[in-house]
Amino acid sequence: MSALAKGPAALKSVDYEVFGRVQGVCFRMYTEEQARKLGVVGWVKNTSQGTVTGQVQGPEDKVNAMKSWLTKVGSPSSRIDRTNFSNEKEIPKLDFTGFSTRY
C-alpha cells in the first residue's frame, strides 16, 4: 500500500445525548454491548438531568449505525424521545481503546 492510500473509511467522532426513559432501564449496559458489537469506541454515562450522554468514535459507517441505534432502538425497556448529536467531526485517530461506562 502506498503512503497515499486512504483507509477503508474516515474515522468519525460524535457526542450524543439521549432523552426519554433512559435511566434505570439498563440503557448504558445495552449501549456498551451495541458499541462492542459494531466495533466503535467511546463512553456512556447517566446525567443528573435524567438523560444519557457520551461519545462514539470509529469508522463513519459504524458510527452512523450506532447513531441510528441511539435514536431508534436503545434498551428493551427504554423509551427514546429524542437524541441530540453534536461535535460531529472527522478525526485522525481514535481517542479510546474500547467502550466504557463512566460514573
C-alpha positions in Angstrom: 0.0 0.0 0.0 1.3 3.4 -0.9 1.6 6.2 1.7 -1.2 8.0 -0.1 -3.7 5.1 0.1 -6.7 6.0 2.3 -8.1 3.5 4.8 -11.4 1.9 4.2 -13.3 4.7 5.9 -12.7 8.0 7.5 -12.8 8.0 11.3 -15.6 10.0 12.9 -16.3 11.2 16.4 -19.7 12.4 17.7 -21.1 13.4 21.0 -24.6 12.3 21.9 -27.4 12.9 24.5 -30.4 10.7 24.7 -33.7 12.0 26.2 -36.6 9.9 27.4 -36.9 7.0 29.8 -33.2 6.1 29.6 -32.2 5.7 33.2 -32.9 2.6 35.3 -33.6 0.6 32.2 -30.1 -0.8 31.5 -29.6 1.7 28.7 -25.9 2.1 29.4 -25.3 -1.6 29.5 -27.0 -2.1 26.2 -25.2 0.9 24.7 -21.9 -0.6 25.7 -22.9 -4.0 24.2 -24.1 -2.5 20.9 -20.9 -0.4 20.6 -18.8 -3.5 21.1 -20.8 -5.4 18.5 -20.3 -2.6 16.0 -16.7 -2.2 16.9 -16.9 1.5 17.9 -15.1 3.1 20.9 -16.1 5.8 23.4 -18.1 6.0 26.5 -21.6 6.4 28.0 -22.9 7.8 31.3 -26.1 9.0 33.1 -26.5 12.7 33.7 -28.1 14.4 36.7 -30.8 15.7 34.3 -32.1 12.1 33.7 -30.5 11.8 30.2 -27.7 9.6 28.9 -24.7 11.2 27.3 -21.5 10.0 25.7 -19.2 9.9 22.8 -18.8 7.4 19.9 -15.7 7.1 17.6 -14.9 4.8 14.8 -15.3 4.3 11.0 -18.1 6.6 9.6 -20.4 3.7 8.7 -20.2 2.1 12.1 -20.7 5.5 13.9 -23.7 6.1 11.7 -25.1 2.6 12.7 -24.6 3.5 16.4 -26.3 6.9 15.9 -29.3 5.0 14.4 -29.3 2.6 17.4 -29.2 5.5 19.9 -32.1 7.2 18.1 -34.4 4.3 17.4 -33.5 1.2 19.5 -31.9 1.6 22.9 -32.5 -0.9 25.6 -35.7 -3.1 25.6 -37.5 -1.2 28.3 -36.2 2.3 27.4 -38.3 5.0 25.6 -36.2 7.3 23.4 -37.9 10.7 23.0 -35.1 12.3 21.1 -31.3 12.1 20.6 -29.1 15.1 20.1 -25.8 14.7 18.3 -23.1 17.4 18.4 -19.4 18.0 17.6 -19.5 15.5 14.7 -16.1 15.6 13.1 -13.5 13.6 11.2 -10.6 12.6 13.4 -7.1 11.4 12.6 -7.1 8.6 15.2 -9.3 7.1 17.9 -9.0 8.6 21.4 -10.2 5.5 23.2 -9.3 1.8 23.1 -12.7 0.4 24.0 -16.2 1.4 25.0 -16.9 2.0 28.7 -19.5 3.2 31.2 -18.5 6.3 33.1 -19.8 7.2 36.5 
